[in-house]
């Protein structure tokens, strides 16, 4: 979701950091895309996507249906922390395009990463954000449009399985807990110390 107007205009005094947005409406009209783009109503922008509350999936609302409406999940952010939307999209067989920066390329799997064209500092602590190449994003969209979709969907769902709760617990949580438990709460035996989990 994004505002149609930027947070502040070019002529407003600022703190010297690059926090000036883009006026989207003139850009959209200049590109002849006025009829093709649909903006959500203001309430949806403010409230966001409804929570999965009770049985609302019976009424046709759930994230799987939402992701399956996509041809591509294009999330070229300046720096993504944990790429949960990339994994959710992959689990639904939807490829993602991300910025080749921070942790995002790890999460897109068989999707595509777009090179960062330049960087910008957005706040006073000096946090650096990547600005992806517009041409690179267009090329990535074209490449995904022309790919074998069923083969890509299989690769995506296999990639998403790496991040299933069972796999994460087995590969990362259990070994970590074994190591911590042996140090913090050891079980003393005649053979030495062990973790309680190893005895089960």
MIDOSE-1310 file (N, C-alpha, C; in nm, 2 decimals, decimal comma, always signed):
residues 200
xxxx	+0,08/-0,12/+0,00/+0,00/+0,00/+0,00/+0,09/+0,12/+0,00; +0,05/+0,22/-0,07/+0,12/+0,35/-0,07/+0,03/+0,46/-0,09; +0,07/+0,58/-0,04/-0,01/+0,70/-0,06/+0,00/+0,74/-0,20; -0,10/+0,81/-0,25/-0,09/+0,86/-0,38/+0,00/+0,98/-0,38
xxxx	+0,00/+1,06/-0,28/+0,08/+1,18/-0,26/+0,19/+1,15/-0,17; +0,31/+1,21/-0,18/+0,42/+1,19/-0,09/+0,40/+1,25/+0,04; +0,47/+1,21/+0,14/+0,46/+1,26/+0,28/+0,49/+1,41/+0,29; +0,58/+1,45/+0,21/+0,62/+1,60/+0,20/+0,66/+1,63/+0,06
xxxx	+0,65/+1,76/+0,03/+0,68/+1,80/-0,11/+0,83/+1,84/-0,12; +0,88/+1,86/-0,24/+1,02/+1,89/-0,26/+1,05/+2,03/-0,20; +0,96/+2,12/-0,19/+0,99/+2,26/-0,14/+0,98/+2,27/+0,01; +0,93/+2,17/+0,08/+0,92/+2,18/+0,22/+1,06/+2,17/+0,28
xxxx	+1,08/+2,24/+0,39/+1,21/+2,23/+0,46/+1,22/+2,09/+0,53; +1,34/+2,03/+0,52/+1,36/+1,90/+0,58/+1,48/+1,89/+0,66; +1,51/+1,78/+0,72/+1,63/+1,76/+0,80/+1,75/+1,73/+0,72; +1,74/+1,73/+0,59/+1,86/+1,70/+0,51/+1,87/+1,55/+0,48
xxxx	+1,76/+1,48/+0,50/+1,77/+1,34/+0,47/+1,67/+1,32/+0,35; +1,69/+1,21/+0,28/+1,61/+1,19/+0,16/+1,48/+1,12/+0,19; +1,38/+1,20/+0,24/+1,25/+1,14/+0,27/+1,14/+1,21/+0,18; +1,17/+1,24/+0,06/+1,07/+1,31/-0,02/+1,01/+1,20/-0,11
xxxx	+0,88/+1,19/-0,12/+0,82/+1,08/-0,20/+0,80/+1,13/-0,34; +0,72/+1,05/-0,41/+0,69/+1,07/-0,55/+0,54/+1,10/-0,57; +0,50/+1,20/-0,65/+0,36/+1,22/-0,69/+0,33/+1,11/-0,79; +0,25/+1,01/-0,75/+0,22/+0,90/-0,84/+0,12/+0,93/-0,94
xxxx	+0,02/+1,01/-0,91/-0,09/+1,04/-1,01/-0,04/+1,10/-1,14; +0,05/+1,20/-1,14/+0,10/+1,25/-1,27/+0,18/+1,14/-1,35; +0,25/+1,06/-1,27/+0,33/+0,96/-1,34/+0,24/+0,85/-1,40; +0,13/+0,82/-1,33/+0,04/+0,72/-1,38/-0,03/+0,77/-1,51
xxxx	-0,08/+0,89/-1,50/-0,15/+0,95/-1,62/-0,05/+0,97/-1,74; +0,07/+1,01/-1,71/+0,17/+1,03/-1,82/+0,20/+0,89/-1,89; +0,19/+0,78/-1,82/+0,22/+0,65/-1,87/+0,09/+0,59/-1,94; -0,02/+0,66/-1,93/-0,15/+0,61/-1,98/-0,20/+0,49/-1,91
xxxx	-0,18/+0,49/-1,78/-0,22/+0,37/-1,70/-0,34/+0,41/-1,60; -0,40/+0,52/-1,63/-0,51/+0,57/-1,54/-0,62/+0,47/-1,52; -0,66/+0,41/-1,63/-0,78/+0,31/-1,62/-0,74/+0,18/-1,56; -0,61/+0,14/-1,58/-0,57/+0,01/-1,54/-0,54/+0,00/-1,39
xxxx	-0,51/+0,11/-1,33/-0,47/+0,10/-1,19/-0,59/+0,12/-1,10; -0,61/+0,04/-1,00/-0,72/+0,05/-0,91/-0,66/+0,08/-0,77; -0,71/+0,18/-0,71/-0,66/+0,22/-0,58/-0,76/+0,17/-0,47; -0,71/+0,12/-0,36/-0,81/+0,07/-0,26/-0,87/+0,20/-0,19
xxxx	-0,99/+0,17/-0,13/-1,05/+0,28/-0,06/-0,97/+0,32/+0,06; -0,98/+0,44/+0,11/-0,90/+0,49/+0,21/-0,91/+0,41/+0,34; -1,02/+0,35/+0,37/-1,04/+0,27/+0,49/-0,95/+0,14/+0,48; -0,94/+0,08/+0,36/-0,86/-0,03/+0,35/-0,71/+0,00/+0,36
xxxx	-0,67/+0,12/+0,32/-0,53/+0,16/+0,33/-0,50/+0,18/+0,48; -0,59/+0,24/+0,55/-0,57/+0,27/+0,69/-0,57/+0,14/+0,78; -0,68/+0,06/+0,75/-0,70/-0,06/+0,83/-0,61/-0,18/+0,79; -0,57/-0,18/+0,66/-0,48/-0,29/+0,61/-0,57/-0,41/+0,58
xxxx	-0,50/-0,52/+0,55/-0,57/-0,64/+0,51/-0,64/-0,70/+0,64; -0,76/-0,74/+0,62/-0,83/-0,79/+0,74/-0,76/-0,91/+0,80; -0,77/-0,92/+0,94/-0,71/-1,04/+1,00/-0,79/-1,16/+0,98; -0,72/-1,28/+0,98/-0,79/-1,40/+0,97/-0,86/-1,43/+1,10
xxxx	-0,98/-1,39/+1,12/-1,05/-1,40/+1,24/-1,17/-1,50/+1,24; -1,15/-1,60/+1,31/-1,26/-1,70/+1,31/-1,27/-1,77/+1,18; -1,40/-1,78/+1,12/-1,42/-1,85/+1,00/-1,44/-1,76/+0,88; -1,37/-1,65/+0,87/-1,38/-1,56/+0,76/-1,33/-1,62/+0,63
xxxx	-1,25/-1,73/+0,64/-1,21/-1,79/+0,52/-1,32/-1,86/+0,45; -1,43/-1,90/+0,53/-1,55/-1,96/+0,46/-1,62/-1,86/+0,37; -1,60/-1,73/+0,41/-1,66/-1,62/+0,32/-1,57/-1,59/+0,21; -1,47/-1,66/+0,19/-1,38/-1,63/+0,07/-1,26/-1,55/+0,10
xxxx	-1,23/-1,52/+0,22/-1,11/-1,43/+0,25/-1,00/-1,52/+0,32; -0,89/-1,53/+0,25/-0,78/-1,59/+0,31/-0,65/-1,55/+0,23; -0,54/-1,56/+0,29/-0,41/-1,52/+0,23/-0,38/-1,61/+0,11; -0,41/-1,74/+0,11/-0,38/-1,82/+0,00/-0,46/-1,78/-0,12
xxxx	-0,58/-1,74/-0,11/-0,66/-1,69/-0,22/-0,60/-1,56/-0,27; -0,56/-1,48/-0,18/-0,50/-1,35/-0,21/-0,37/-1,37/-0,30; -0,28/-1,45/-0,24/-0,16/-1,48/-0,32/-0,18/-1,54/-0,45; -0,28/-1,63/-0,46/-0,31/-1,70/-0,59/-0,38/-1,61/-0,69
xxxx	-0,41/-1,48/-0,65/-0,46/-1,38/-0,75/-0,34/-1,32/-0,82; -0,22/-1,34/-0,76/-0,10/-1,27/-0,82/-0,04/-1,36/-0,93; +0,02/-1,29/-1,03/+0,11/-1,35/-1,12/+0,25/-1,35/-1,07; +0,28/-1,24/-1,00/+0,41/-1,22/-0,94/+0,40/-1,14/-0,81
xxxx	+0,47/-1,17/-0,71/+0,48/-1,09/-0,59/+0,60/-1,00/-0,61; +0,58/-0,88/-0,64/+0,69/-0,79/-0,66/+0,71/-0,70/-0,54; +0,81/-0,73/-0,46/+0,84/-0,66/-0,33/+0,98/-0,62/-0,33; +1,01/-0,51/-0,41/+1,14/-0,46/-0,42/+1,16/-0,35/-0,32
xxxx	+1,18/-0,39/-0,20/+1,20/-0,29/-0,09/+1,34/-0,25/-0,08; +1,36/-0,14/+0,00/+1,50/-0,09/+0,03/+1,58/-0,18/+0,12; +1,51/-0,27/+0,19/+1,58/-0,36/+0,28/+1,48/-0,43/+0,36; +1,46/-0,56/+0,33/+1,36/-0,64/+0,40/+1,43/-0,72/+0,51
xxxx	+1,37/-0,71/+0,63/+1,42/-0,79/+0,75/+1,40/-0,94/+0,73; +1,29/-0,99/+0,76/+1,26/-1,13/+0,73/+1,16/-1,13/+0,62; +1,19/-1,21/+0,52/+1,10/-1,21/+0,40/+0,99/-1,30/+0,40; +0,90/-1,29/+0,50/+0,79/-1,38/+0,51/+0,69/-1,37/+0,39
xxxx	+0,66/-1,25/+0,33/+0,58/-1,25/+0,21/+0,64/-1,33/+0,10; +0,77/-1,33/+0,08/+0,83/-1,41/-0,02/+0,81/-1,56/+0,00; +0,82/-1,61/+0,12/+0,80/-1,75/+0,15/+0,65/-1,78/+0,14; +0,56/-1,70/+0,18/+0,42/-1,72/+0,17/+0,38/-1,73/+0,02
xxxx	+0,43/-1,64/-0,06/+0,40/-1,64/-0,20/+0,46/-1,77/-0,27; +0,58/-1,81/-0,23/+0,64/-1,93/-0,28/+0,56/-2,06/-0,25; +0,51/-2,06/-0,12/+0,42/-2,17/-0,08/+0,30/-2,18/-0,16; +0,25/-2,07/-0,22/+0,13/-2,07/-0,31/+0,17/-2,09/-0,46
xxxx	+0,30/-2,11/-0,48/+0,35/-2,12/-0,62/+0,36/-1,99/-0,70; +0,37/-1,88/-0,63/+0,38/-1,75/-0,69/+0,53/-1,70/-0,68; +0,59/-1,67/-0,79/+0,73/-1,62/-0,79/+0,74/-1,48/-0,73; +0,85/-1,45/-0,67/+0,87/-1,31/-0,62/+0,99/-1,25/-0,69
xxxx	+0,98/-1,11/-0,69/+1,09/-1,03/-0,73/+1,13/-0,94/-0,62; +1,26/-0,94/-0,58/+1,31/-0,86/-0,47/+1,43/-0,78/-0,51; +1,47/-0,69/-0,42/+1,59/-0,62/-0,44/+1,71/-0,70/-0,39; +1,82/-0,71/-0,47/+1,93/-0,79/-0,43/+2,01/-0,72/-0,32
xxxx	+1,95/-0,72/-0,20/+2,00/-0,64/-0,08/+1,95/-0,70/+0,04; +2,03/-0,70/+0,15/+1,99/-0,76/+0,28/+1,95/-0,91/+0,26; +1,85/-0,95/+0,33/+1,82/-1,10/+0,34/+1,72/-1,14/+0,23; +1,67/-1,05/+0,15/+1,56/-1,09/+0,06/+1,60/-1,19/-0,04
xxxx	+1,72/-1,19/-0,11/+1,75/-1,29/-0,20/+1,74/-1,44/-0,15; +1,77/-1,45/-0,02/+1,77/-1,58/+0,04/+1,63/-1,64/+0,05; +1,53/-1,55/+0,06/+1,39/-1,59/+0,08/+1,32/-1,61/-0,06; +1,36/-1,55/-0,16/+1,28/-1,56/-0,29/+1,31/-1,69/-0,36
xxxx	+1,42/-1,76/-0,33/+1,45/-1,89/-0,39/+1,45/-1,88/-0,54; +1,36/-1,95/-0,61/+1,36/-1,95/-0,75/+1,31/-1,82/-0,82; +1,27/-1,73/-0,73/+1,23/-1,60/-0,79/+1,35/-1,52/-0,83; +1,34/-1,39/-0,85/+1,45/-1,32/-0,91/+1,48/-1,20/-0,82
xxxx	+1,61/-1,17/-0,81/+1,66/-1,05/-0,74/+1,71/-0,95/-0,84; +1,67/-0,82/-0,81/+1,70/-0,71/-0,90/+1,82/-0,63/-0,83; +1,92/-0,60/-0,91/+2,04/-0,53/-0,86/+2,00/-0,39/-0,81; +2,06/-0,35/-0,70/+2,04/-0,22/-0,65/+2,11/-0,12/-0,74
xxxx	+2,04/-0,02/-0,79/+2,10/+0,08/-0,88/+2,18/+0,18/-0,79; +2,13/+0,22/-0,68/+2,19/+0,32/-0,59/+2,14/+0,30/-0,45; +2,19/+0,38/-0,36/+2,14/+0,37/-0,22/+2,10/+0,51/-0,17; +2,02/+0,51/-0,07/+1,97/+0,64/-0,02/+1,97/+0,62/+0,14
xxxx	+2,00/+0,73/+0,21/+1,99/+0,73/+0,35/+1,86/+0,80/+0,39; +1,77/+0,73/+0,46/+1,63/+0,78/+0,48/+1,61/+0,84/+0,62; +1,70/+0,83/+0,71/+1,67/+0,88/+0,84/+1,80/+0,93/+0,91; +1,78/+1,00/+1,02/+1,89/+1,06/+1,08/+2,00/+0,96/+1,14
xxxx	+1,96/+0,84/+1,18/+2,06/+0,74/+1,23/+2,15/+0,70/+1,11; +2,11/+0,72/+0,99/+2,19/+0,69/+0,87/+2,16/+0,55/+0,81; +2,04/+0,50/+0,83/+2,00/+0,37/+0,77/+2,00/+0,38/+0,62; +2,08/+0,29/+0,56/+2,09/+0,29/+0,41/+1,99/+0,20/+0,35
xxxx	+1,92/+0,24/+0,25/+1,83/+0,16/+0,18/+1,87/+0,15/+0,03; +1,84/+0,04/-0,03/+1,88/+0,02/-0,17/+1,76/+0,06/-0,26; +1,80/+0,12/-0,37/+1,70/+0,16/-0,47/+1,72/+0,07/-0,59; +1,62/-0,02/-0,62/+1,64/-0,12/-0,72/+1,63/-0,05/-0,86
xxxx	+1,69/-0,11/-0,96/+1,69/-0,06/-1,09/+1,55/-0,08/-1,15; +1,49/+0,02/-1,21/+1,36/+0,01/-1,27/+1,37/-0,08/-1,39; +1,47/-0,06/-1,47/+1,49/-0,15/-1,59/+1,51/-0,29/-1,55; +1,58/-0,32/-1,44/+1,60/-0,45/-1,38/+1,47/-0,51/-1,34
xxxx	+1,38/-0,43/-1,28/+1,25/-0,49/-1,24/+1,17/-0,52/-1,36; +1,17/-0,44/-1,47/+1,10/-0,47/-1,59/+1,15/-0,60/-1,66; +1,28/-0,61/-1,66/+1,34/-0,73/-1,72/+1,30/-0,86/-1,64; +1,30/-0,85/-1,50/+1,26/-0,96/-1,42/+1,12/-1,00/-1,44
xxxx	+1,03/-0,90/-1,46/+0,89/-0,93/-1,49/+0,88/-1,00/-1,62; +0,95/-0,96/-1,72/+0,94/-1,02/-1,85/+1,00/-1,16/-1,85; +1,10/-1,18/-1,77/+1,16/-1,32/-1,76/+1,06/-1,41/-1,69; +1,00/-1,37/-1,59/+0,90/-1,46/-1,52/+0,78/-1,48/-1,61
xxxx	+0,74/-1,38/-1,68/+0,63/-1,40/-1,77/+0,65/-1,50/-1,88; +0,78/-1,51/-1,92/+0,81/-1,60/-2,03/+0,87/-1,74/-1,98; +0,86/-1,77/-1,85/+0,91/-1,89/-1,80/+0,81/-2,00/-1,80; +0,85/-2,13/-1,78/+0,76/-2,24/-1,77/+0,70/-2,23/-1,63
xxxx	+0,57/-2,19/-1,63/+0,51/-2,16/-1,50/+0,49/-2,29/-1,41; +0,45/-2,40/-1,47/+0,43/-2,52/-1,38/+0,56/-2,57/-1,32; +0,67/-2,56/-1,40/+0,80/-2,61/-1,35/+0,84/-2,51/-1,23; +0,82/-2,38/-1,26/+0,86/-2,28/-1,16/+0,78/-2,30/-1,03
xxxx	+0,65/-2,33/-1,04/+0,56/-2,35/-0,93/+0,61/-2,46/-0,84; +0,65/-2,57/-0,90/+0,71/-2,69/-0,83/+0,83/-2,65/-0,75; +0,92/-2,57/-0,82/+1,05/-2,53/-0,75/+1,01/-2,44/-0,63; +0,92/-2,35/-0,65/+0,88/-2,26/-0,55/+0,82/-2,33/-0,42
xxxx	+0,73/-2,42/-0,45/+0,68/-2,49/-0,33/+0,78/-2,58/-0,26; +0,88/-2,64/-0,33/+0,99/-2,71/-0,27/+1,07/-2,61/-0,18; +1,10/-2,49/-0,24/+1,17/-2,39/-0,17/+1,10/-2,35/-0,04; +0,97/-2,33/-0,05/+0,90/-2,29/+0,07/+0,90/-2,39/+0,18
xxxx	+0,90/-2,52/+0,14/+0,90/-2,63/+0,24/+1,03/-2,62/+0,33; +1,13/-2,56/+0,29/+1,25/-2,55/+0,37/+1,22/-2,46/+0,49; +1,12/-2,37/+0,48/+1,09/-2,28/+0,59/+0,96/-2,33/+0,67; +0,92/-2,45/+0,65/+0,81/-2,50/+0,73/+0,85/-2,51/+0,87
xxxx	+0,75/-2,50/+0,96/+0,78/-2,51/+1,10/+0,86/-2,63/+1,14; +0,81/-2,75/+1,09/+0,88/-2,87/+1,12/+1,03/-2,87/+1,08; +1,05/-2,82/+0,96/+1,19/-2,82/+0,91/+1,28/-2,72/+0,99; +1,22/-2,61/+1,03/+1,30/-2,51/+1,11/+1,33/-2,56/+1,24
xxxx	+1,23/-2,63/+1,31/+1,25/-2,68/+1,44/+1,36/-2,79/+1,43; +1,35/-2,88/+1,34/+1,44/-2,99/+1,32/+1,58/-2,94/+1,29; +1,60/-2,85/+1,20/+1,73/-2,80/+1,16/+1,80/-2,70/+1,25; +1,72/-2,62/+1,32/+1,78/-2,51/+1,39/+1,74/-2,50/+1,54
xxxx	+1,61/-2,52/+1,57/+1,57/-2,50/+1,71/+1,62/-2,62/+1,79; +1,60/-2,74/+1,75/+1,64/-2,86/+1,83/+1,79/-2,86/+1,86; +1,88/-2,84/+1,76/+2,02/-2,84/+1,79/+2,06/-2,72/+1,88; +1,99/-2,61/+1,86/+2,02/-2,50/+1,95/+1,98/-2,53/+2,09
xxxx	+1,86/-2,59/+2,11/+1,81/-2,62/+2,24/+1,90/-2,73/+2,31; +1,95/-2,83/+2,23/+2,04/-2,93/+2,28/+2,16/-2,86/+2,34; +2,22/-2,77/+2,26/+2,34/-2,70/+2,31/+2,32/-2,62/+2,43; +2,21/-2,55/+2,43/+2,18/-2,46/+2,55/+2,15/-2,54/+2,67
xxxx	+2,07/-2,65/+2,65/+2,02/-2,73/+2,76/+2,14/-2,80/+2,83; +2,23/-2,84/+2,75/+2,35/-2,91/+2,81/+2,43/-2,82/+2,90; +2,44/-2,69/+2,85/+2,52/-2,60/+2,93/+2,44/-2,54/+3,05; +2,31/-2,52/+3,03/+2,23/-2,45/+3,14/+2,16/-2,55/+3,23
xxxx	+2,12/-2,66/+3,18/+2,05/-2,76/+3,27/+2,10/-2,90/+3,23; +2,22/-2,93/+3,27/+2,28/-3,06/+3,22/+2,22/-3,18/+3,30; +2,22/-3,29/+3,23/+2,19/-3,42/+3,30/+2,32/-3,49/+3,32; +2,35/-3,51/+3,45/+2,48/-3,58/+3,48/+2,46/-3,73/+3,48
xxxx	+2,54/-3,80/+3,40/+2,53/-3,95/+3,40/+2,67/-4,00/+3,42; +2,68/-4,13/+3,43/+2,81/-4,20/+3,45/+2,90/-4,18/+3,33; +2,84/-4,15/+3,21/+2,93/-4,13/+3,09/+2,96/-3,98/+3,08; +2,91/-3,89/+3,16/+2,94/-3,75/+3,15/+2,80/-3,67/+3,14
xxxx	+2,81/-3,55/+3,09/+2,69/-3,47/+3,09/+2,62/-3,48/+2,95; +2,49/-3,48/+2,95/+2,41/-3,49/+2,83/+2,30/-3,39/+2,85; +2,23/-3,37/+2,74/+2,10/-3,29/+2,75/+1,99/-3,38/+2,78; +1,89/-3,33/+2,84/+1,77/-3,41/+2,87/+1,70/-3,46/+2,74
xxxx	+1,71/-3,37/+2,64/+1,64/-3,41/+2,51/+1,71/-3,53/+2,45; +1,84/-3,55/+2,47/+1,91/-3,66/+2,41/+1,86/-3,79/+2,47; +1,81/-3,79/+2,59/+1,77/-3,91/+2,66/+1,63/-3,96/+2,62; +1,56/-3,87/+2,56/+1,42/-3,91/+2,52/+1,41/-4,00/+2,40
